[in-house]
Amino acid sequence: MTDLANYSNIRAVLERNGFNFKKSLGQNFLINPTVCPRMADAAVKSCDFGVLEIGPGVGVLTAELAQRASKVVSIEIDRRLQPVLAETMADYDNVKIIFDDFMRLDAAALISNEFGGMPVAVCANLPYYITSPIIMRLLESRLPIDNITVMVQKEAADRLCAAPGTRQCGAVSVAVGYYSQPKVLFQVSRGSFMPPPNVDSSVIQLSVLGRPPVKVSDEKGFFTFIRASFSTRRKTLSNAVGGVIGCSKAEFAELLGSLGIPSQVRAEQLTLEQFAAIYNRLNEEK
Ligand code: SAM
């Protein structure tokens, strides 16, 4: 069994297979042996868990997940890693690697076919170039997932986990808060990766909610409204959403006033509950 907690072993297996890193695929592999066990411990809450991993790379995290979970299914876009993973995963009979682009897969069908009724976690050191699209795809599809425990760039972590009503909050933070309870678990320095990226990272955990904390009359329309709200940071909410609300500025100011919200409010000052209240009222008045 290849000991993947050892940097020399990781280098050796990659060199043996003539692997060179592709920056365009976000290939920064973990070489700090303390990180993967902590991620796996957080994601796999009991030994009956199934885990979906995106981007196993050389398999450092995959091995830790396999030691804790009932089954691990890992999706890797880069077929050049096939011989590498064949070698590093040879001793794990509960790991299945699928070589494909995660963004093209039917994740709901995959989870149902591969994990049956098991509780499921998603755990990954995500390729930085598609962090938010992957997370939003997982959340918006309402997949039967217990938690999403992933490493992302620190700035992305701060944005994804920002509480509504705080300066860092954006459309993606509101969406994350609608579907899950987000938490930053720990920080990981850039020196923990090969090759080292230009920024530090954080491991975050999104505990997926069975039901959103607020009720909205039309989810798709709600998120169009949220995206418009944050589309221009310097503008007031009223100016930002002008094109999507179908009422005059004066009527919108009156609506905000009736909810006790100042007319000059900006999107980042609003809570999820306030967003839902404004959106539902707008829909009532249509
Ligand atoms: N898990 C490994 C680790 O922690 O060392 C590798 C993490 S590396 C940051 C991201 C991995 O995701 C790479 O192996 C890359 O090839 C893979 N990847 C990139 N885009 C992908 C996609 N769309 N679908 C599946 N895997 C992808």
Boltz pocket constraint, residues with backbone or C-beta under 6 A from the ligand:
constraints:
  - pocket:
      binder: B
      contacts: [[A, 25], [A, 26], [A, 27], [A, 28], [A, 29], [A, 30], [A, 31], [A, 54], [A, 55], [A, 56], [A, 57], [A, 58], [A, 59], [A, 60], [A, 61], [A, 75], [A, 76], [A, 77], [A, 78], [A, 100], [A, 101], [A, 102], [A, 103], [A, 124], [A, 125], [A, 126], [A, 127], [A, 128], [A, 130]]
      max_distance: 6.0
